[in-house]
Amino acid sequence: MPAMGELVNEFSWSRSRDNTFQDCRRKYFYHYYGAWGGWDAAAPEDIRRLYVLKQLASRQQ
């Protein structure tokens, strides 16, 4: 069992995950696994970039 506060990316499944997977497997990977850990300042640059891009949202003006 992980230490208190340690996050673990465990496999899970849901209807929305299945829809994403069926739509595009690459999108599924990047959304659920590619950006994992990118919140950590010590994360590799490519993972950090994926995480930041995943957090972007458009803003209506």
C-alpha positions as a printed Julia matrix, in Angstrom:
61×3 Matrix{Float64}:
   0.0    0.0     0.0
   1.39   3.46   -0.91
   2.39   5.91    1.79
  -0.16   8.49    2.88
  -0.44  11.25    0.29
   1.33   9.33   -2.47
  -0.71   9.23   -5.68
  -0.84   6.08   -7.76
  -2.22   5.89  -11.3
  -4.22   2.67  -11.09
  -6.18   1.17  -13.94
  -9.89   1.94  -13.92
 -12.66   1.92  -16.49
 -15.83   3.9   -17.07
 -18.21   4.71  -19.88
 -16.44   8.02  -20.59
 -13.04   6.28  -20.65
 -14.43   3.69  -23.03
 -15.85   6.41  -25.3
 -12.48   8.17  -25.39
 -10.69   4.87  -26.05
 -13.09   3.98  -28.87
 -12.8    7.48  -30.36
  -9.0    7.62  -30.4
  -6.56   5.4   -28.53
  -3.81   8.0   -28.7
  -6.12  10.59  -27.13
  -6.96   8.09  -24.4
  -3.3    7.46  -23.61
  -2.33  11.11  -23.48
  -5.37  12.09  -21.44
  -5.15   9.39  -18.78
  -1.52   8.29  -18.72
   0.77  10.58  -20.73
   0.27  13.61  -18.51
   0.4   11.66  -15.24
   2.78  13.28  -12.76
   3.11  16.48  -14.75
   2.02  18.57  -11.76
   5.38  17.83  -10.14
   7.97  20.52  -10.9
  10.6   17.75  -11.11
   8.66  15.88  -13.83
  10.37  15.39  -17.19
   9.77  18.27  -19.59
   7.62  16.28  -22.04
   5.29  15.02  -19.3
   5.1   18.5   -17.76
   4.16  19.94  -21.17
   1.41  17.35  -21.67
   0.03  18.13  -18.23
   0.01  21.89  -18.83
  -1.67  21.47  -22.22
  -4.28  19.18  -20.67
  -5.15  21.9   -18.14
  -5.77  24.58  -20.77
  -9.33  25.68  -21.32
 -10.79  28.16  -23.74
 -12.37  31.31  -22.43
 -15.27  33.05  -24.11
 -14.79  36.76  -24.55
